[in-house]
Amino acid sequence: MNRKQMPYKVNEEAIEHAKYRAKIAIREVAHPTEQHRTYFLHKHWISAIATMVIIGGIFGFVKLTHKIFHPTPRIEQLISEMQTAPDEIIYDLSVDRNYYSEEDNTLQPI
């Protein structure tokens, strides 16, 4: 086989085109254009947002299953509601409790 002749047939234009594309790719990596930078930033922002959505979905799912399978006891719900309730509501509840407890504790003749 002759050393000057290639074992496969490739057009001279194809080789030149491949060299040109390789040069352009190297230049783009060394000095990225604005379009390439924008694409690069968009790609990273989209992946960051997708990651946040996936992690948020996982935490939401865990919280939902915990709430379903381990419900909060009613007394703990009442305590948490009382901690955030305004003073007027707490006063009304305590007055009502005292009023109704007196009615329940008095003996009524039959």
Beta strands, then each sheet from edge to edge (+ up, - down):
end
